[in-house]
């Protein structure tokens, strides 16, 4: 997985600066996620990494580090 590529795709989708995406940053706060935008995030992750995030797993992903770890397990 290329973290820089994923971060760039997330930044473009959510119209934020890539610098706002740090491993310790809270995913929901940084991206201002609601239920619909959460689906956008799942789509971006799937398109960039090929990892399909399960709906039941989303609640356990609090930070970008959690997201990266989840994706690593998918590989």
Secondary structure, DSSP 4 states (H G I P E B T S, - for coil): --HHHHHHHHHHHHT--GGG--TTSBHHHHHT--HHHHHHHHHHHHHHH-----HHHHTT--BHHHHHHHHHHH-
